[in-house]
């Protein structure tokens, strides 16, 4: 059932029926009876969520809209809790900074020289040949940092690590604390890059020794159709839109369920507008953990333009997980 659903939404010969895809935005429409009867989506009350400190680029907790899927316990979607500057900041980090050495990228050493594999975004910006530019751009599919996942052995190793960014740690822990996951520790991340037309096949995330800690997923750029199924491929999955700025948490029963991205949908959006000052408090502790220069620069249309051009036809996803069991300091 999972493979059939993946094929249905992936196919390019005919347009899939998007009415079958859960759209959390419509939950506010009381006339949409399908939300209760078919999609099993309901608003998650976070009015009693933990009080969190203000964080640059993230809306106040009172403005968050959170939802859960009753057919998939443990799935939580927070509908774009980021400000426009916040979205731009994380997009820029994912493109400019995270694919740099010592982080690991998917680029094949036989097809790309060291300069591209060590600083992909810089080299992409210096490329003047349109065909080569497109080749370099679309070849980047993932980068990993923190504990690096070994794609051959499917295990983590203590020797295979690079530093985990402080700003991403702070941002993940803010969401974790608000939702009651006090002990969550970000230790491994995979950033996936999805040019329109690419997919991610069905899989489960079971390589981490700690399989009880939640996974945090942050979506930016174009819209994805995300499939969430059950523990086996025989179970029919649900399809849901994940849009720019959406945060998804996979916890409890859903933590080890099959999931996939069969399609990226290009949405109509202006990415290049001039941003106003959000009034950051320089005394804010969280602000000191961010790249303040970058946070300011993403409001400059000229600086932002290359990033805007990239996400005009691409999606970026940051997936963060805890590797070690509580109390452990290493894998061995």
N, C-alpha and C positions, 0 to 999 in steps of 0.2 A: 504493500500500500504506500509506503514511503517513497519508493523508487518511482511508482506511477505518478504520484503527486509532483515529484521533482521534475520528471519528464514533461508533465503537462504545463508547468509554469516556465520551464526552460525553452520549450520549442519555439522556433522562430518562424515556422511555416504559417502559423495562425496566432492571433493575439489571444492570450489566456483571458478567462472570465475574471476580471478583477473584482467583481462583486462578491467573489468567494473569499477575498482577502480581508482579514479583520482590520478595520480602520478605527483606532481608538478615538479619533476626533469626533466620530459620529455618536459616541456614547452620550454626549451632551444633548443630542437631539432626541427628545422624549418620544418622537413619532417613529423612531427606528426600532420596531419590535424585534427585528432580527438579532439585535445585540443580546437580548435575553434568551431567545429561542434557539439560535444557531451558534452564535459566536461565543456565548458564555463569558462575556467580558463584563467586569464590574469595577466600579470606581473603588480604589483602595483608600480608606480613610487614614491620612497621615497627620491628622490634626494633633494626635498625641505623640508624634514622632519626637525623637530627642532634639533638644534645642542645639543648633549648630552655629558656629561662628560665621560671620559674613566671609565670603570667599570671592575674590575678584573674578568676574565673568560668569558667576552663577547667581540665578535669581534667588530672592528670599524664599525660605521654606514655605511660607504661606501661599506662594504663587505656583508651587509644584502641583502637577496633575499626575497622579499615579493610578495604575490599573493592574488588575490581576486576571489571569485566565483560569476559570473554574475547572476546565477540563485538563489543565496542566499545572498542578499545584507547585508553587515555588517560582513560577514565572512572574516577574514584576516589570512593568514598563513605566518609566517616568518620561512623560512627553516633553522633550526639549526644555530642561531646566536651565539652559545656558542663555546668556545674553548674546547679542550678535558679536560683540568683541570677544567674548569667551569662546564662541565657536571658531572664530578666526584664529585665536591664539593656539588652540589645540590642533587645528588643521595645519598651521604653520610649523608647529613642533613636529608633527608626524611627517611632514614633507622635508623640511630643512634639516632637522636635528636627529630624529630617531634613526634614520637609515645610515648614519655615520659610523665608522669604526670607533670603538671596538664592538659595536652591535653587529649582528650577523644578518645578512640579506640573502635573498634567493638567487641573485644574479650569478650566472655561470661564468667561471673564470676563463673558459674557452671562448666565450662570446663577448666578454666585457673586460677591459683592462682594470688594473688596480685602482686607478684614479676614479673610475666610475663606481666600482664596488665599495670604495672607502668613503666617497662623498657624492652620492648619486645626484642630489638636487643641485649642487654647485655645478657639476659637469653638464647636467641637463640645461641649466640656464646659460651655459657658454656655448651650447651647440647651435650652429647656424644652418645646418643642413636639415631640411624639413623631414625627410625620410628617416634620417638617423635620429632626429629628435623624437619622432613618434616611436621608433624602435626602443630607444632608451626609456621613454616615458612608460610605455605599456608593459615593459619587461619587469618592472618592479611590482612584485606581488606580495611580499611580506618582509618584515624585519622583526627580530626578536632581541629582547634584552632582559636583564635580570638573569634568572635561570634560563638557559637556552634549551629548547626542546630538540632532542635528537630525532630527526624525521625517519631515520633508518631503524634505530633500536626502540623508538617510542618511549625512551626514558630520559630522566634528567640526571646530570652528574654534577657533583660539587665543583669539579674543575672547569666546568663550562658555564661561566657566569660573566656578565658585564654589569656595571653599576645600574641600579634602578633609579630613574629620575626622581628627585625630591618633590617636584611639582606634581607629578602624576601620583606619587604616593599620597600626598596630602589630599588631592582631589578624590581619589578612591576611598580614602579613609573617612572623608566627610560624608560621602553617600552611605558607606558601610555603617558609620555611627548613627546616622539619622534613621536607618532602618533596623537598628538593634544588633548589628554584627560587630560588637565591640572589639572582638579579638582578631578581626580580619587583618591580615598583613600582606600587602602586595609584594609578590616575590618573582613573578614571571609575567611577561607581556608579549603578545603577538600583535603587531599592527598589520592588518591586511589591506591591500590596495586593490580596488575593483574598478577597472575601466568598464564602461558600459559594454555589455556583451559577455562579460566574464561571470563565472559562477564559483560556488564552493560546494563540493559534493557532501552528501550525508555522512556524518561521523559522530562519535561521542568523544568527550574530553575525559579520559580516564587514566592519563599518565601520571597525574600528581598523586603522591602518597596521601595527601589530605584531600579526600573526596567529599568531605562534608562542608568545607568552606565554600561560599558562593563564588560564582564567576560574574565579573562585571564587564559589560560590553557598552562601548560608546560609539555611536554612529555619527558620521559627518559627511557632508556632500550630498550626492544623489540618493534616491530612495531605494531600499532593498525590499524584496519579498523574502521574508524569513520563514522557514519551516521548522516547527517544533513538533516532534513526535513522541514516541514512547521508548521503552527499553529495548524493543526489537523493531526490525524493519517491517514487520507484519502489521504494525499499528498505523492507522491513518493519521497523518499529521495535520496540524492547523497551520494556516498561512496568515502572516501578519505583516503589515507595512512597518518598516523601521525607517524613520525620516531623519533629516539632519538635526543633530542635537539630542536625539533620543538615547536614553539610558535603559539598558535591559539587564536584569539580574536573573541568573539561573541558580536556584537554590533548592534545597530539600529534594523532592521527588524528581524534579526536572534536571537536577545537576548532572545526571548521567544519561540523559535521554538523547536520542538522535536529533540532530538539527542540521540545517543546510541553508544555502542562499542560492536559489535557482535562477534569480533574475535581478538585474539592476535596471531601474526605470529612471529615465532622464526627466526631471521635473523642471517646470518653468520657475526660475528664480533669478533675481538680480543679486549678484554677489559683490558688486563694486561700489556700493554707495558709501559716501563719506560718513564716518562714525562720529558721534558726539562724545565728549568726555563723560565717563560714568562716575566721576568724582571719587577716585580711589583714595583711600586713606593710607598714606605712606607709613603710618604706624601699625597698620594691619600686619599681624604675624604671618598670615598666609601670603600676603603680598611679597614678603621677603623671600619666599620659597620659589616664586615665579621668576621668569625672565622678564624683568620690568621693561627693559628696552624693547623687547619683542611685543609685549602687551600694548605698548604705546604705538609702535610702528604699524601694527596691523590695521590701525585706523587711517593710515596714509594710503590713499588710492593707488599711488604709483608703486609703493612697496608691496601692496596687497595684490596687485594685478596678476603676477605669475601664479600665485596660489589660487586666485579666482579662476584663471584659465584652466588650471588642472581640475578643479572640482566641478567645472561646468559639464564634464562628461565622465566623472569618476566618483566613487564612494570610498571612504576611509573608515575602517573599524578598528578600534583599540579594544583588545580583549585581555583582561587582567585576572590573574588567579593566584591563589596561595598554594605553595608547593609543600611546605613542611607541615607536619602535624604540630599541634600546640605543644610548646615546651621544647621542641627539637631545635637545634642550632645548625645541623647539617644532615645530609642524606644518609651517610654511612652509619 
